[in-house]
Amino acid sequence: MTSVSDKWLSLADGNKMPQEGFGVYKITDDNEMKTAIKAAWETGYRLFDTAQMYKNEEMLGKALKDLHVSRDQFFLTTKVAESNQGYESAINSVKDSLQRLRLDYVDLLLVHWPVHQHFFETWRAFEEMKKEGLTRSIGVSNYTMVHLEYLATQADEMPVVDQIECTPQLSQSPMRAFNHQHGIVTQAWSPLARGRMMDNTVLKAMAADHGVSVAQVILRWHLQIGNSFIPKSVHASRIKENAAIFGFELSADEMRAIADLDKNKRVSMEPELVYENNAQYPH
């Protein structure tokens, strides 16, 4: 049967990326990181997603080293924080990230949030870092249509991934369609809405019908609409559960019912306000 390690997506630059990955946001304990990464690896996860902002790159690098697997066996994403944007600062910050991660390159480098102050020079740095081999692919996170259209006015190479908040309560249909039209993979961060939809009666009924959890229904929805997605957990049982979404399929009616749950409701920042403020804001 298909497993989480079998499903890969093709990127516009010719590289490939696992469709489902493992996020490490908020893991800040060495032992917890080591245990979670080991469980994720044994479950079949091959994409690991971190960021400078998470302040756990060093822990993740150590945990991956402890797996004793070759570099080409896993896909690593990190993101440049707002405070490190700008041409020189972005490049220097990524070199620091690579030292912490104990790697020569990352597979995917993302601009974590759009900020207007360094908008174009940061992307120029990303294009340069790809040429230098510090990253295999370059992309963005939390970019809207307007940000991507603006970027296209000066970019030599466009992002291959846009990692955005996307859940059944914020399905981002127009944004996903835009990305697809422009050869950009939509990747969902916090794909389970930080647990806020677990009591939804529509999803609970579907879960009961299929004999799975609500989380598995939501992740299966992501899979079927073509998203890449990066659930996170530190519990081995949940890590396995989040990967076990290939033994059932949501019907067209069920997919329509999930589409009806869209309320344009965020659990995090509004990207345009981060762009205007040049930083994340109290939320």
C-alpha positions in Angstrom: 0.0 0.0 0.0 1.1 3.6 -0.6 2.9 5.2 2.3 4.0 8.7 3.2 7.4 8.2 1.7 6.0 7.3 -1.7 4.2 10.5 -2.5 6.4 13.2 -4.1 5.5 16.3 -6.0 7.5 17.7 -9.0 8.7 21.3 -8.6 9.0 23.8 -11.5 12.8 23.8 -11.2 13.0 20.1 -11.9 13.5 19.0 -8.3 11.1 16.8 -6.4 9.6 17.3 -2.9 7.7 14.9 -0.6 4.0 15.8 -0.5 3.7 15.3 3.2 6.4 16.5 5.5 7.1 16.8 9.2 7.1 20.2 10.9 9.2 21.0 14.0 7.6 24.3 15.0 7.6 24.8 18.8 9.9 21.8 19.5 12.6 23.3 21.7 13.8 20.4 23.8 16.8 18.3 22.5 15.4 14.9 23.6 11.9 15.7 22.4 13.4 16.6 19.0 15.5 13.5 18.8 12.5 11.2 19.7 10.1 13.0 17.3 12.5 12.9 14.4 13.3 9.2 15.0 9.6 8.4 15.1 8.9 10.5 12.0 11.8 8.8 10.1 10.6 5.3 11.0 7.1 6.3 10.0 8.4 7.2 6.5 8.6 11.0 6.6 11.4 12.3 4.5 10.7 16.1 4.5 11.6 18.0 7.6 10.6 21.7 8.0 12.2 24.2 10.3 12.9 28.0 10.3 15.3 30.5 11.8 12.5 31.9 13.8 11.8 28.5 15.5 15.3 28.6 17.1 15.7 24.8 16.8 17.8 24.4 13.7 20.7 23.1 15.8 18.5 20.5 17.5 17.1 19.3 14.2 20.5 19.1 12.7 21.7 17.0 15.5 18.6 14.8 15.4 19.1 14.2 11.7 22.8 13.4 12.2 21.8 10.8 14.8 19.7 9.0 12.2 23.0 8.0 10.4 21.4 8.3 7.0 23.0 9.8 3.9 22.2 13.4 3.0 20.3 12.5 -0.2 17.8 10.4 1.8 16.0 13.4 3.3 14.6 16.8 2.2 15.2 19.8 4.5 13.4 23.2 4.5 14.3 26.3 6.4 13.1 29.8 6.3 14.7 33.3 6.6 13.3 35.4 9.3 12.1 38.9 8.8 14.9 40.3 10.9 17.5 38.6 8.6 16.0 39.9 5.3 18.1 42.0 2.9 20.8 40.9 0.5 23.9 40.4 2.6 22.0 39.6 5.8 19.9 36.9 4.2 23.0 35.2 2.8 24.9 35.4 6.0 21.9 34.1 8.0 21.6 31.1 5.7 25.2 30.3 6.1 24.7 30.4 9.9 21.6 28.2 9.5 23.6 25.6 7.6 26.2 25.5 10.3 23.5 24.9 12.9 21.9 22.3 10.7 25.3 20.6 10.1 24.5 20.7 6.3 26.2 22.0 3.2 22.9 22.9 1.6 19.1 22.9 2.2 16.7 21.4 -0.3 14.2 24.3 0.0 14.8 27.8 1.3 11.8 30.0 2.0 11.3 33.7 2.7 9.3 33.3 5.9 7.0 36.4 5.6 6.9 39.2 2.9 8.2 42.5 4.2 8.3 45.6 1.9 11.5 47.0 3.2 13.7 44.3 1.7 11.3 42.7 -0.7 13.3 42.5 -3.9 16.9 42.4 -2.4 16.0 39.4 -0.3 14.8 37.5 -3.3 17.9 38.5 -5.3 19.9 37.0 -2.4 17.8 33.8 -2.7 18.5 33.6 -6.5 22.2 34.0 -5.7 22.2 31.4 -3.0 20.7 28.9 -5.4 23.4 29.6 -7.9 26.0 29.1 -5.1 24.5 25.7 -4.1 23.5 26.8 -0.6 19.9 25.6 -1.5 18.5 23.4 -4.2 15.2 25.2 -4.6 13.8 28.6 -3.5 10.4 29.6 -2.5 8.3 31.8 -0.3 5.9 31.6 2.7 2.8 33.6 3.4 2.9 35.3 0.0 -0.5 36.4 -1.5 -1.3 36.8 -5.2 -0.3 40.5 -5.0 3.1 39.7 -3.5 3.8 37.1 -6.1 2.7 39.4 -9.0 4.9 42.2 -7.6 7.9 39.8 -7.2 7.4 38.7 -10.8 8.2 42.3 -12.0 11.9 41.9 -11.0 12.6 38.2 -10.3 14.8 36.2 -12.7 13.4 33.0 -11.2 10.0 32.6 -9.5 9.3 30.6 -6.3 8.6 27.0 -6.8 6.7 26.7 -3.4 4.4 29.1 -1.5 3.9 27.8 2.0 0.7 29.3 3.3 -1.9 28.9 6.0 -4.5 26.5 4.5 -7.1 24.5 6.3 -10.8 23.6 5.8 -11.7 26.8 7.5 -9.3 28.8 5.3 -9.2 26.8 2.1 -7.5 29.5 0.0 -9.1 28.2 -3.2 -8.3 31.3 -5.4 -4.7 31.4 -4.0 -4.2 27.7 -4.7 -5.6 28.1 -8.2 -3.2 31.0 -8.8 -0.2 29.0 -7.6 -1.2 26.1 -9.7 -1.6 28.3 -12.8 1.9 29.7 -12.2 3.7 26.4 -11.5 4.0 27.0 -7.8 3.3 24.2 -5.3 1.0 25.2 -2.4 2.3 23.9 0.9 0.0 24.1 3.9 1.6 25.0 7.2 -0.5 24.2 10.4 -2.7 22.0 8.1 -4.8 20.9 11.1 -5.7 24.6 12.1 -3.8 24.0 15.4 -6.4 21.6 16.5 -9.3 24.0 16.2 -11.4 21.9 13.9 -11.3 18.6 15.8 -14.8 19.1 17.2 -16.4 20.0 13.9 -19.5 17.9 13.5 -19.2 17.5 9.7 -15.6 16.3 10.0 -16.4 14.1 13.0 -19.2 12.4 11.0 -16.8 11.7 8.1 -14.2 10.4 10.4 -16.7 8.0 12.0 -17.8 6.8 8.5 -14.3 6.0 7.5 -13.1 4.7 10.8 -10.3 7.3 11.1 -9.6 10.4 13.1 -10.7 14.0 12.2 -7.0 14.8 11.7 -6.7 12.0 9.2 -9.8 13.4 7.3 -8.3 16.9 7.1 -4.9 15.6 6.0 -6.6 13.4 3.4 -8.4 16.5 2.1 -5.1 18.2 1.7 -3.7 15.2 -0.2 -6.7 15.1 -2.5 -6.7 18.8 -3.4 -3.0 18.5 -4.3 -1.4 20.5 -1.4 1.9 19.6 0.1 1.4 19.8 3.9 3.5 19.6 7.1 1.7 18.4 10.2 3.6 18.4 13.5 3.5 16.4 16.7 5.9 15.1 19.3 3.8 12.0 20.1 4.8 8.8 18.2 1.2 7.6 17.9 0.1 10.9 16.4 3.1 11.0 14.1 2.1 7.6 12.7 -1.6 8.5 12.6 -0.9 11.7 10.5 0.9 9.6 7.9 -1.8 6.9 7.8 -4.1 8.5 5.3 -3.8 6.2 2.3 -6.3 3.5 3.3 -9.4 5.6 2.5 -10.6 8.2 0.1 -13.0 11.1 0.5 -15.9 11.1 -2.0 -16.8 14.0 -4.2 -19.7 14.8 -1.9 -17.4 14.7 1.1 -15.0 17.0 -0.6 -17.8 19.5 -1.4 -19.0 19.3 2.2 -15.5 20.2 3.4 -15.3 23.1 0.9 -18.5 24.5 2.5 -16.6 24.7 5.8 -14.5 27.6 4.5 -15.0 30.7 6.6 -11.8 32.6 5.6 -10.8 32.2 9.2 -7.1 32.4 10.1 -5.3 31.2 13.2 -2.3 33.4 12.5 -1.1 36.7 10.9 -2.6 38.5 7.9 0.3 38.5 5.4 -0.4 42.0 4.1 -0.1 43.5 7.6 3.2 41.7 8.2 4.4 43.1 4.8 3.4 46.6 5.8 4.8 46.4 9.3 8.1 44.8 8.2 7.6 42.3 11.1 5.0 40.1 12.7 2.6 42.0 14.9 0.8 41.3 18.2 -1.9 38.8 17.4 
